[in-house]
Amino acid sequence: MTDGFDGRVDDAARAEALRVLSLLRDGRPVPAEEAQRARALAAADPGAAAMLAAWERQSAALAAQPARAASPGFTGRVLAAARGEQAQPAEVLVLSLVRRLALAAALLLSGTLGWSLAFPSVLRADPDVQRQRHAVDHFRPTPFAPDDLDAGLRGRYREVYGAGLSPEAPR
């Protein structure tokens, strides 16, 4: 029950003792050895003793309140209302909302698809992106064409030296 270092009770043992003491307060049967261990821990542990004192205060406060009685027929009305709620399952109430949401989603999807098929958009690259060329772009006229090293070197040469300049000419 103690952790062995400073004599304090660990939380699991305290929780178990409070569970047993709660059962004893409710008048429920508890094995004698468990009840004895719980009482010994409550006597030795200030935390458990404080919890028991709080339970006593709550019990005294509730006992001081006047007794209340339900109005005649209260239990019958509650049971009748509960039977009425059980007559209609909760799934039926949710089903109409789910159907409405599914219908709204279908309408939105069909409208979007219809609009995009009726008015297709043109996909163009940004002019700034079209101006950007890379050295590898000269080696293939299309992404799926085989490499053409001669055409690539000629294109790279034109890009570096210009159309009418020679390598020896100053820039």
C-alpha positions as CSV (number, residue, x, y, z in Angstrom):
1,M,0.0,0.0,0.0
2,T,2.9,2.4,0.6
3,D,5.5,3.1,-2.0
4,G,8.4,2.3,0.4
5,F,10.3,5.5,0.2
6,D,8.6,8.0,2.4
7,G,5.6,6.0,3.7
8,R,3.0,7.7,1.5
9,V,0.1,5.7,0.1
10,D,0.1,5.3,-3.7
11,D,-2.9,6.5,-5.7
12,A,-4.0,3.1,-6.8
13,A,-4.2,1.8,-3.2
14,R,-6.0,4.9,-2.1
15,A,-8.5,4.6,-4.9
16,E,-9.2,1.0,-4.1
17,A,-9.7,1.7,-0.4
18,L,-12.1,4.6,-1.2
19,R,-14.1,2.3,-3.5
20,V,-14.4,-0.3,-0.7
21,L,-15.3,2.4,1.8
22,S,-18.0,3.7,-0.6
23,L,-19.5,0.3,-0.9
24,L,-19.5,0.0,2.9
25,R,-21.3,3.4,3.2
26,D,-24.0,2.2,0.8
27,G,-24.5,-0.9,2.8
28,R,-23.3,-3.3,0.2
29,P,-21.5,-6.5,1.0
30,V,-17.7,-6.4,1.0
31,P,-15.3,-9.2,2.0
32,A,-14.1,-8.7,5.6
33,E,-10.4,-8.6,4.7
34,E,-10.9,-5.9,2.0
35,A,-13.0,-3.8,4.5
36,Q,-10.3,-4.2,7.2
37,R,-7.5,-3.1,4.7
38,A,-9.6,-0.1,3.6
39,R,-10.3,1.0,7.1
40,A,-6.6,0.6,8.1
41,L,-5.5,2.7,5.0
42,A,-8.1,5.4,5.8
43,A,-6.8,5.6,9.4
44,A,-3.1,5.9,8.1
45,D,-3.6,8.1,5.1
46,P,-4.5,11.8,5.5
47,G,-5.8,12.0,1.9
48,A,-8.3,9.1,2.4
49,A,-9.3,10.5,5.8
50,A,-10.0,13.9,4.2
51,M,-12.2,12.2,1.6
52,L,-14.1,10.3,4.3
53,A,-14.6,13.6,6.2
54,A,-16.0,15.2,3.0
55,W,-18.4,12.3,2.5
56,E,-19.6,12.8,6.1
57,R,-20.2,16.5,5.6
58,Q,-22.1,15.8,2.3
59,S,-24.2,13.2,4.1
60,A,-25.0,15.5,6.9
61,A,-26.0,18.3,4.5
62,L,-28.3,16.1,2.6
63,A,-29.9,14.7,5.8
64,A,-30.6,18.2,6.9
65,Q,-32.7,18.9,3.8
66,P,-36.5,18.3,4.1
67,A,-37.8,15.2,2.4
68,R,-39.3,15.7,-1.0
69,A,-42.0,13.6,-2.6
70,A,-43.0,13.4,-6.2
71,S,-46.5,14.5,-7.2
72,P,-49.1,11.7,-7.7
73,G,-48.7,9.9,-11.0
74,F,-45.2,11.3,-11.6
75,T,-43.7,7.8,-12.2
76,G,-46.4,6.9,-14.6
77,R,-46.0,10.0,-16.6
78,V,-42.2,9.5,-16.9
79,L,-42.6,5.9,-17.9
80,A,-45.3,6.8,-20.5
81,A,-43.0,9.5,-22.0
82,A,-40.1,7.1,-22.1
83,R,-42.3,4.5,-23.9
84,G,-43.3,7.2,-26.4
85,E,-39.7,8.1,-27.2
86,Q,-38.8,4.4,-27.6
87,A,-41.7,3.9,-30.1
88,Q,-39.8,6.0,-32.7
89,P,-36.2,5.0,-33.1
90,A,-33.5,7.7,-33.3
91,E,-32.3,6.5,-36.7
92,V,-35.6,7.6,-38.3
93,L,-35.2,11.1,-37.0
94,V,-31.6,11.3,-38.4
95,L,-32.5,9.7,-41.7
96,S,-34.4,12.7,-43.1
97,L,-31.4,15.0,-42.3
98,V,-29.0,12.6,-44.0
99,R,-31.3,12.4,-47.1
100,R,-31.5,16.2,-47.3
101,L,-27.7,16.5,-47.1
102,A,-27.2,13.8,-49.7
103,L,-29.6,15.5,-52.0
104,A,-27.9,18.9,-51.6
105,A,-24.5,17.3,-52.3
106,A,-25.8,15.6,-55.4
107,L,-27.3,18.9,-56.7
108,L,-24.1,20.8,-56.1
109,L,-22.0,18.1,-57.8
110,S,-24.3,17.9,-60.8
111,G,-24.4,21.7,-61.1
112,T,-20.6,21.9,-60.9
113,L,-20.1,19.2,-63.5
114,G,-22.7,20.6,-65.8
115,W,-21.1,24.1,-65.6
116,S,-17.6,22.7,-66.2
117,L,-18.8,20.7,-69.2
118,A,-20.8,23.5,-70.7
119,F,-18.0,26.1,-70.3
120,P,-14.6,24.4,-70.3
121,S,-11.8,26.6,-69.2
122,V,-8.6,27.0,-71.1
123,L,-5.5,26.0,-69.3
124,R,-2.5,28.2,-70.1
125,A,0.7,28.7,-68.4
126,D,1.5,32.1,-66.9
127,P,3.6,34.2,-69.4
128,D,6.4,34.4,-66.8
129,V,6.5,30.6,-66.7
130,Q,6.5,30.4,-70.6
131,R,9.5,32.6,-70.8
132,Q,11.5,30.4,-68.5
133,R,13.5,27.8,-70.5
134,H,15.9,25.3,-69.3
135,A,18.9,23.8,-71.1
136,V,17.2,20.4,-71.3
137,D,14.3,22.0,-73.2
138,H,16.5,22.2,-76.3
139,F,17.2,18.5,-76.4
140,R,13.6,17.4,-76.9
141,P,10.9,19.1,-78.9
142,T,8.3,17.3,-76.9
143,P,8.5,15.5,-73.5
144,F,8.1,12.1,-75.2
145,A,10.4,12.6,-78.2
146,P,13.9,11.1,-78.1
147,D,16.9,13.3,-77.3
148,D,18.4,15.2,-80.2
149,L,21.9,16.3,-79.0
150,D,22.7,18.3,-82.2
151,A,19.5,20.3,-82.0
152,G,20.0,20.8,-78.3
153,L,23.5,22.1,-78.6
154,R,22.5,24.5,-81.5
155,G,19.6,25.8,-79.3
156,R,21.8,26.3,-76.3
157,Y,24.4,28.0,-78.5
158,R,21.8,30.4,-79.8
159,E,20.6,31.1,-76.3
160,V,24.0,31.9,-75.0
161,Y,25.6,33.7,-77.9
162,G,22.6,35.1,-79.7
163,A,21.4,34.5,-83.2
164,G,24.0,36.3,-85.2
165,L,27.0,36.3,-82.8
166,S,30.0,33.9,-82.9
167,P,31.7,32.5,-79.8
168,E,34.7,34.8,-80.5
169,A,32.6,38.0,-80.7
170,P,32.4,40.1,-77.5
171,R,29.1,40.5,-76.0
